[in-house]
Amino acid sequence: MTEQAIENKLTPGWVTRFLPDLLAVVASFVAAGIFIAAMGFNVLDAYETILFTSFRSTNGFIQTLLKFVPLVLLALAFTVPLAAGKFNIGGEGQMIVGAIGAAAVGIVFADLPGVLLLPLVILGGILFGAFWGAIPAWLLYRFNINEILTTVLMNFISFGLIDYVATEIWKDPLAGHPTTVPIGTGGQLPLLVSSPPLHSGLLIALVTAGLIYMYTNRTSAGYELIATGANPRASHVYGINVRRMFLMSLILGGALAGLAGAIEVSGNHHRLIEGLQSNFLILGIIIGLISRGNNLAVPFVAFFIAVLEVGASAMQRTMMIPGEMVFIVEALVLLFVLLSDVVRRR
């Protein structure tokens, strides 16, 4: 038995699998600590605030869960097309258009009972997001136009759309920010916790994440999707309609982002507000890349990033450290995780 074989038998599989990632996270925090110390702040206090704010109070934990919901859905909107070898950089626009669709349904049909209105609001967000993802998917399918370019450009169109809807069509005259009138009460997601409020969109996100994992890892259609991303040419030879897989992956990604927009409208704001997409797109991409496209890992990474986001806000308020510092931490985590892949291969 070789020395390598003996080492493999003695070392648990989960250690060899997760240890490089753990070391990458530690290395990223050490590197970011150098920046924090150079700025004249206490590194230990800063990291204590970042990592533990979410767990010190009920409010902090619920704020983390509220961040987690759109993050996990935007990450899945990136990883599903990524499984087919396509890069969906339009999650931001798809989330915005999904929110527009949800708000439109919730306002137009405001008088419907909740048993009808709530499903219609959620479905409206999903369909509008899927439609916004279908446009670059069709351009790719029909004219072979690169999806990175088209999804990014669609984001800019969505910015104009939400501004027009919030300031011209259903404008709330009492709001000082581009905002629509509220959706019908029946279109609001029920609460899991009333104080501080935590809406049931959390359950929708968790169920959706589970269904996406089952689809990509436990079904023949998911196998075709992953095979397409691994080797499009071989997949085509063995009878998989590769172009259709490209099309469907981008549409599904748009639907997931649209669902995130619908939950923000129905669960958080109860209306359409310009800027509701926050920085969820870039964080979703970071989560997807850190997860290496593994949909099972996405919820765990999304929760970790949500913890960092909530902790960063607290750090900015209490220690006056720029909130952008957490972006440095997240970028370094991504960089070191990618470098760990190189080390693992070597």
Buried (B, 14 or more C-beta within 10 A) or exposed (E): EEEEEEEEEEEEEEEEEEBBBEBBBEBBBEBBBEBBEEEEBEBEBBBBBBBEBBEEEEEBBBBBBBBBBBBBBBBBBBBBBBBBBBBBBBBBBBBBBBBBBBBBBBBBBBEBEBEEBBEBBBBBBBBBBBBBBBBBBBBBBEEEEEBBEBBBBBBEBBBEBBEEBBBEBBBBEEBEEBBBBBBBBBBBBEEBBEEBEBBBBBEBBBEBBEEBBEBBBEEEEBEBBBBBBEEBEEBBEEEBEBBEBBBBBBBBBBBBBBBBBBBBBBBBBBBBBBEBBBEBBBBBBBBBBBBBBBBEBBBBBBBBBBBBBBBBBBBBEEBEBEEEBBBBBBBBBBBBBEBBEEEEEE
